[in-house]
């Protein structure tokens, strides 16, 4: 005799039957739609600052579902979506962004706004190859350097505090490095002529030093000595009385040297080589050269903040922008952007970034180290 006994399936209650019927009539309800009701949530944005065209990585949940891409917005402006997955997006920052609020939208709804600092282009049609420089009033100076041996109508432009660009200096062949001394005079290097020019406030120039090789980056120390990078492998030191010394010898660079003094009086130097794993060099006041950090791609312009962090225009682990190096040489990408060649700190915590054709004002909220400190 069989131990199994056929039992009658109890009839579903009326309300359950009605509910079942309702589900059949509503194709939008079911496992797929229940997932889609999960609104996107942003848990991290890296980095939190970018210039137009830069790329940020967004992490979270519900960022994309069932093969449907999200819509990303900076205020009302859509961003470019380069990669989309439920927990990760890569987004390109559009031009002319006026809102710092970033959101992700899917059919299930919109995420809460997340703050992203985006730079604003303030000057175009330039050709910087090194850091911009700012005077005590906040005017910004940058070069139209040109290709080697190219004669251009204007060598240095001035962008005033109203963000209007004016021609400032002419007839300097391949103007490269620019810097202000403690008295407010502007100095410009010519990599073609191997000369350093001193420029008066209204643009009159005089020769300050000659015979500097392929003169590129320049910087002043706290004692008014001027340092000049000859990219063939020499750092020159020019005393206030214009005596010239060989301060240090380093590896030649395929592009400009870039110089900046740290808070302890050491000189920091970058200069791209044929390696993709370049150094930031540290040179003591006695001229001893050591490696401060190795691992940047094409490191160029650099500047310090008041806390002793060093900011370098470079790439880190394949991501381009501005890398912050802490005093103990910990590296982090803090600004995303392409074609960066230099940077300087401006007023009210802004960072002025130079690409190979523009200047960008980025309200990063970081105070720069004053000249010679």
Secondary structure as GFF3:
##gff-version 3
##sequence-region A 1 373
A	DSSP	alpha_helix	14	25	.	.	.	ID=ss1
A	DSSP	alpha_helix	31	36	.	.	.	ID=ss2
A	DSSP	beta_strand	41	46	.	.	.	ID=ss3
A	DSSP	beta_strand	49	50	.	.	.	ID=ss4
A	DSSP	beta_strand	55	61	.	.	.	ID=ss5
A	DSSP	beta_strand	71	74	.	.	.	ID=ss6
A	DSSP	beta_strand	77	78	.	.	.	ID=ss7
A	DSSP	beta_strand	80	85	.	.	.	ID=ss8
A	DSSP	beta_strand	88	92	.	.	.	ID=ss9
A	DSSP	beta_strand	101	106	.	.	.	ID=ss10
A	DSSP	beta_strand	109	110	.	.	.	ID=ss11
A	DSSP	beta_strand	114	115	.	.	.	ID=ss12
A	DSSP	beta_strand	117	118	.	.	.	ID=ss13
A	DSSP	beta_strand	120	123	.	.	.	ID=ss14
A	DSSP	beta_strand	133	134	.	.	.	ID=ss15
A	DSSP	beta_strand	140	143	.	.	.	ID=ss16
A	DSSP	beta_strand	156	159	.	.	.	ID=ss17
A	DSSP	beta_strand	165	169	.	.	.	ID=ss18
A	DSSP	beta_strand	175	180	.	.	.	ID=ss19
A	DSSP	beta_strand	186	190	.	.	.	ID=ss20
A	DSSP	beta_strand	195	199	.	.	.	ID=ss21
A	DSSP	beta_strand	205	209	.	.	.	ID=ss22
A	DSSP	beta_strand	215	220	.	.	.	ID=ss23
A	DSSP	beta_strand	226	230	.	.	.	ID=ss24
A	DSSP	beta_strand	234	238	.	.	.	ID=ss25
A	DSSP	beta_strand	244	249	.	.	.	ID=ss26
A	DSSP	beta_strand	258	261	.	.	.	ID=ss27
A	DSSP	beta_strand	267	270	.	.	.	ID=ss28
A	DSSP	beta_strand	278	283	.	.	.	ID=ss29
A	DSSP	beta_strand	289	297	.	.	.	ID=ss30
A	DSSP	beta_strand	302	304	.	.	.	ID=ss31
A	DSSP	beta_strand	310	316	.	.	.	ID=ss32
A	DSSP	beta_strand	319	325	.	.	.	ID=ss33
A	DSSP	beta_strand	331	336	.	.	.	ID=ss34
A	DSSP	beta_strand	340	345	.	.	.	ID=ss35
A	DSSP	three_ten_helix	347	349	.	.	.	ID=ss36
A	DSSP	beta_strand	351	355	.	.	.	ID=ss37
A	DSSP	beta_strand	359	362	.	.	.	ID=ss38
###
